[in-house]
Amino acid sequence: MEAQRLVHGDRNETYGYPWQDYARTVGAFKALMGDKSISDMTAEDGMLFMVCVKLSRQINLPKRDNLVDAAGYLECINWSVENKIAETSERS
């Protein structure tokens, strides 16, 4: 009941209709991924998808929260990449 109330109320007002929000999100993600296949996607690509979610929401209704969350996801990508580099260096 709470989820239904949020989806049809506050979230709909903030993010727009779900199919519009996620159509924008998928469009942005497809542009970023280019020809990369699903089987080649990484955890970092999943984090990029979440950045696309936040950008889509920012387009619909600008809010500081969207930008802070997008920056947080980008920091997660950076942290993940740095961790992979450190692990590779330790093995060498």
N, C-alpha and C positions, 0 to 999 in steps of 0.2 A: 504494500500500500504506500509506504514512504517513497520507494523508488518511482512508482507510477506518478505520485504527486509531484516529485521533483522533475521527472522527465517532461511532464505535461505542463509544468508551472515554471519554477525558477530557472531550471536549466534550459528550457525551450526559449524563454525570454532572453537569457544571456547568450546562448550559443546558436540559436536559430533551430530550425527543424533538423533533426538528426541526419536525415538523408542529404540535406544541403551541406551541413557541417562536414560529414564524412566524405561526401563527394569532393569537396574542396581539399580535404586532407589527402585522399587517395590521389587526386590529380597532382598535388604538390610532390607527394612521395614518388609517384611514377616518374615525374620529371627529374627528380634527384637520382633515382636508381637507373634510369636509362635502360639499357639492355641487360642489366644484371638479373640473373635467374633467381627464383625463390630459393632454390637449393644452395645458392652461393651466398645468401644473406647471412649476416652476422648479428650478434647481440647489439653491436653499434648501430646497425641498420634499424633495428627495432627501436633504439633510442631516437634515431633520426625521425622515425615515424611519429613518435610522441612530440618532437619539435614541430612537425607538420600539423599535428592536432592543435597545438597551442597557437601556431600562426593562423590556422583557419579560424579559430575562435577570436583571435585578435582582429582579423578582418571583419568579422561579424559585429563585434562590440569591443572596442579597445579598453583593456583593463591592465593595470600594472601586474596583476597576478599572472596573466598569460605570459608576459615578458620575463618575469622572474622564473616561472616554471620552465620556459624554453631555455633560459640561461642555465638552469639547473640540469636539464637533460644534456645540454652541450658540455657542461662540466663532467657529467657522468661519462660521456664519450671520451673526453680527454683523459680522465682517470683510467678508463678501461684500456685505452691505447698505451698510456704510459706504463701501466701494469704489464701489458703484453711485451713491451720493449724491455722492461726490467727482467721479466722472466726469460726472455730470449738471451739477454746478456749474461744472466747467471748460468745458463746452460753451456755457453761458449767457453 
